Amino acid sequence: MPEKRKSAYIKATQEAQQPQASTPSVPVNTVTQLQSDTVTPQDTPTVQRSVEPKVDKKVTFYLNQSQVDKLDQLEIDFRQIYKRKVNRNEIVRFLIDQCNIDNLTGL
């Protein structure tokens, strides 16, 4: 019966345990100083943050049933025409952005 072949794991561990003849003369775990002990600032400009961070504020308002139905219908119609989803918040935000004082004359 032929001799069993050594597995790759056993072969690798045996090779790692044998001392190697061509070891480099550099000591292991040494620290070499690359440049200096102090940190020098870079000459590249840094990115400045905007003054006003965008923060959404939660607002609650109440709608009657016909207004809720109309908002739902706008959502459905938008999805059918433009083939992408839109939610109620996006619709209300858009309407607020488009509205001006002249639109409020009927109040």
MARSE-111067 format. One line per 3 residues: number of its first residue (from 1); their letters; for each residue z, x, y of C-alpha. Coordinates in steps of 0.5 Angstrom, whole numbers. Example, Ala and Ser with C-alpha at 12.3 -4.5 7.8 and 13.67 -1.06 7.14 Angstrom:
! residues 2
1) as) 16 25 -9  14 27 -2;
This chain:
! residues 107
1) mpe) 0 0 0  -2 3 7  3 5 12;
4) krk) 5 0 17  2 1 24  8 2 29;
7) say) 8 -4 35  6 -2 42  13 -3 44;
10) ika) 16 2 39  11 7 41  12 6 48;
13) tqe) 20 7 47  19 13 43  15 16 48;
16) aqq) 19 15 54  25 18 50  22 24 48;
19) pqa) 22 30 54  16 31 57  14 38 58;
22) stp) 10 37 65  16 34 69  15 35 76;
25) svp) 19 40 80  21 35 85  28 32 84;
28) vnt) 29 25 82  33 20 87  32 25 93;
31) vtq) 31 22 100  27 26 105  27 25 112;
34) lqs) 20 23 115  20 23 122  27 22 126;
37) dtv) 33 19 126  32 14 132  27 8 132;
40) tpq) 22 8 138  19 2 141  12 0 139;
43) dtp) 7 -1 145  4 -7 143  6 -13 146;
46) tvq) 10 -18 143  8 -26 142  12 -30 147;
49) rsv) 14 -37 145  13 -43 150  18 -46 154;
52) epk) 18 -53 151  19 -53 144  15 -59 141;
55) vdk) 21 -64 139  20 -71 137  25 -76 139;
58) kvt) 26 -82 135  25 -89 138  27 -96 135;
61) fyl) 23 -102 137  23 -109 134  16 -113 133;
64) nqs) 15 -120 132  12 -122 125  5 -123 129;
67) qvd) 5 -116 132  7 -113 125  1 -116 122;
70) kld) -3 -114 127  -1 -107 126  -2 -107 119;
73) qle) -9 -110 120  -11 -104 125  -8 -99 119;
76) idf) -13 -103 114  -19 -103 118  -18 -96 120;
79) rqi) -18 -93 113  -24 -98 111  -28 -95 117;
82) ykr) -26 -88 118  -25 -87 110  -18 -83 112;
85) kvn) -11 -85 112  -7 -87 118  0 -89 119;
88) rne) 4 -94 124  7 -88 128  0 -85 129;
91) ivr) -3 -92 131  3 -93 136  3 -86 139;
94) fli) -4 -86 140  -4 -93 144  2 -90 148;
97) dqc) -2 -84 150  -8 -88 152  -4 -93 156;
100) nid) -3 -93 163  0 -97 169  -6 -102 169;
103) nlt) -6 -104 162  1 -107 164  -1 -112 169;
106) gl) 0 -117 164  7 -117 163;
